[in-house]
Amino acid sequence: MSVRLFAAVALPDPVAERLMALMRGVPGAKWRPRENLHLTLRFFGEVAEPVADDIDAALSEAAEANGPFDLTLKAAGAFGGADPHTLWIGAAESAALKKLAADCERAARRCGLKPEGRKFVPHVTVAYLSNAPLERVHAFEQRFGLFEAPPFRVNRFGLYSSHVRQSAPSLYRLEAEYPLYG
């Protein structure tokens, strides 16, 4: 049996509520529900259960090597260039966040997973797009380009399973939580 996994930082309710208030004005946007808002550190994909157990152990070690830090979500953007597919809110530059993500990447490699092919771009996905008018996507990026949420303390991250559903957002379940002690 296999499971689809990712490591992520959960958002506190006040920050998530700020993001929810931005979700409007783009036809073709499938806005993410509150329970799906998170900042992904590493997507592991479909893995066999024994590999999932290895990932859990490796992430525990990663947590021990990292201490709590403050994080600020700011700015808006889209992935996909002239054919955008995702709207996001970014994260302010953070050496601690980059280190945590790099440690999650190392954990994945130690478990035999292939290296992540894309550079880590810290963000919270707020919508997936389907035939969204490019000018409305650009308007969203401009309107929230100077957005900045209050900083919040990251003192843990989680391992989540993702269950894809037809005609509904994926269902995410927290499988393990890792306090940051480093």
C-alpha positions as CSV (number, residue, x, y, z in Angstrom):
1,M,0.0,0.0,0.0
2,S,1.2,3.5,-0.7
3,V,0.5,7.0,0.6
4,R,0.9,10.5,-0.9
5,L,3.0,12.6,1.5
6,F,4.4,16.1,2.0
7,A,6.1,18.1,4.8
8,A,4.6,21.5,5.5
9,V,4.3,24.4,7.9
10,A,0.7,24.9,9.1
11,L,-0.6,28.5,9.2
12,P,-2.0,30.0,12.4
13,D,-5.7,31.0,12.1
14,P,-5.1,34.8,12.1
15,V,-2.7,34.5,9.2
16,A,-4.9,32.0,7.3
17,E,-7.9,34.4,7.8
18,R,-5.9,37.2,6.2
19,L,-5.2,35.0,3.2
20,M,-8.9,34.0,2.9
21,A,-9.8,37.6,2.7
22,L,-7.6,37.9,-0.5
23,M,-9.4,35.1,-2.3
24,R,-11.6,37.0,-4.9
25,G,-11.6,38.7,-8.2
26,V,-10.1,36.0,-10.5
27,P,-12.6,34.1,-12.6
28,G,-11.5,30.5,-13.1
29,A,-9.8,30.4,-9.7
30,K,-10.4,27.4,-7.5
31,W,-9.7,29.0,-4.1
32,R,-8.3,26.7,-1.5
33,P,-10.3,26.0,1.6
34,R,-8.9,27.1,5.0
35,E,-7.9,23.6,5.9
36,N,-5.7,23.3,2.9
37,L,-3.6,26.4,3.5
38,H,0.0,25.5,4.3
39,L,3.6,26.2,3.2
40,T,5.1,23.1,1.7
41,L,8.6,22.3,2.7
42,R,9.0,19.1,0.5
43,F,6.5,17.1,-1.6
44,F,7.4,13.4,-1.3
45,G,4.7,12.0,-3.6
46,E,3.3,8.5,-3.6
47,V,5.5,6.3,-1.4
48,A,5.2,2.8,0.0
49,E,4.4,2.6,3.7
50,P,7.9,1.4,4.7
51,V,9.4,4.4,3.0
52,A,6.8,6.6,4.8
53,D,8.2,5.2,8.1
54,D,11.7,6.1,7.0
55,I,10.6,9.6,6.0
56,D,9.0,10.0,9.4
57,A,12.3,9.1,11.2
58,A,14.4,11.3,8.9
59,L,12.0,14.3,9.5
60,S,12.4,13.8,13.2
61,E,16.1,14.2,12.8
62,A,15.6,17.3,10.6
63,A,13.4,18.8,13.4
64,E,16.1,18.3,16.0
65,A,18.6,20.2,13.8
66,N,16.3,23.3,13.5
67,G,15.1,25.8,16.0
68,P,11.9,27.9,16.1
69,F,11.9,31.0,13.9
70,D,9.6,33.8,12.8
71,L,8.1,33.8,9.4
72,T,6.2,36.5,7.4
73,L,4.0,35.9,4.4
74,K,4.2,38.6,1.9
75,A,3.6,39.5,-1.8
76,A,1.6,37.6,-4.4
77,G,2.4,35.8,-7.6
78,A,1.4,33.2,-10.1
79,F,3.1,30.1,-11.5
80,G,2.8,29.3,-15.2
81,G,3.9,32.5,-17.0
82,A,1.6,33.2,-19.9
83,D,-0.6,30.2,-19.0
84,P,-0.9,30.6,-15.2
85,H,-2.1,27.6,-13.2
86,T,-1.5,28.7,-9.6
87,L,-1.9,31.8,-7.5
88,W,0.2,32.1,-4.4
89,I,1.3,34.3,-1.5
90,G,5.0,34.2,-0.9
91,A,7.2,34.2,2.2
92,A,9.8,36.8,3.2
93,E,13.4,35.8,2.9
94,S,14.3,33.5,5.8
95,A,17.5,31.6,6.2
96,A,15.8,29.4,8.9
97,L,13.0,28.4,6.5
98,K,15.5,27.6,3.7
99,K,17.5,25.5,6.1
100,L,14.5,23.6,7.2
101,A,13.4,23.0,3.6
102,A,16.9,21.8,2.7
103,D,16.9,19.5,5.7
104,C,13.6,18.0,4.5
105,E,15.1,17.6,1.0
106,R,18.1,15.8,2.6
107,A,15.7,13.6,4.5
108,A,13.9,12.6,1.3
109,R,17.2,11.7,-0.4
110,R,18.3,9.6,2.6
111,C,15.1,7.7,2.1
112,G,15.9,7.0,-1.5
113,L,13.7,9.6,-3.2
114,K,14.8,11.4,-6.2
115,P,16.0,15.0,-5.7
116,E,13.4,17.7,-6.1
117,G,13.7,19.0,-9.6
118,R,12.6,22.6,-8.8
119,K,14.2,25.2,-6.7
120,F,12.5,25.8,-3.4
121,V,10.2,28.8,-3.7
122,P,8.4,29.3,-0.3
123,H,4.8,30.0,-0.9
124,V,1.2,29.3,0.2
125,T,-1.0,28.2,-2.7
126,V,-4.3,30.1,-2.5
127,A,-5.8,29.0,-5.8
128,Y,-5.5,26.7,-8.8
129,L,-6.5,28.2,-12.0
130,S,-8.5,26.9,-15.0
131,N,-8.7,29.3,-18.0
132,A,-8.3,32.4,-15.8
133,P,-8.0,35.6,-17.8
134,L,-4.4,36.7,-17.8
135,E,-5.3,40.3,-17.0
136,R,-7.2,39.2,-13.9
137,V,-4.2,37.1,-12.7
138,H,-1.9,40.1,-13.2
139,A,-4.4,42.3,-11.4
140,F,-4.4,39.9,-8.4
141,E,-0.5,40.0,-8.4
142,Q,-0.5,43.8,-8.5
143,R,-3.3,44.3,-6.0
144,F,-1.5,42.1,-3.4
145,G,2.1,42.6,-4.4
146,L,2.6,44.7,-1.3
147,F,0.6,42.4,0.9
148,E,2.3,41.5,4.2
149,A,0.8,39.4,7.0
150,P,2.0,39.8,10.6
151,P,4.9,37.5,11.4
152,F,4.2,34.2,13.2
153,R,6.3,31.8,15.1
154,V,7.2,28.5,13.4
155,N,7.9,26.1,16.2
156,R,6.9,22.9,14.4
157,F,6.1,21.4,11.1
158,G,4.1,18.3,10.0
159,L,4.1,15.3,7.7
160,Y,0.7,15.3,5.9
161,S,-1.0,12.7,3.7
162,S,-2.9,13.9,0.7
163,H,-6.0,12.2,-0.6
164,V,-7.1,13.4,-4.0
165,R,-10.8,13.6,-4.5
166,Q,-12.8,14.2,-7.6
167,S,-14.8,17.4,-7.8
168,A,-13.5,18.5,-4.4
169,P,-10.2,19.8,-2.9
170,S,-7.7,17.2,-1.8
171,L,-8.1,16.1,1.8
172,Y,-5.0,16.6,3.9
173,R,-4.4,14.7,7.1
174,L,-1.7,15.4,9.7
175,E,0.2,12.1,10.1
176,A,3.1,13.3,12.3
177,E,4.2,16.6,13.9
178,Y,7.8,17.6,14.6
179,P,8.6,20.3,17.2
180,L,11.6,22.4,16.4
181,Y,14.1,22.3,19.3
182,G,17.5,23.1,17.6
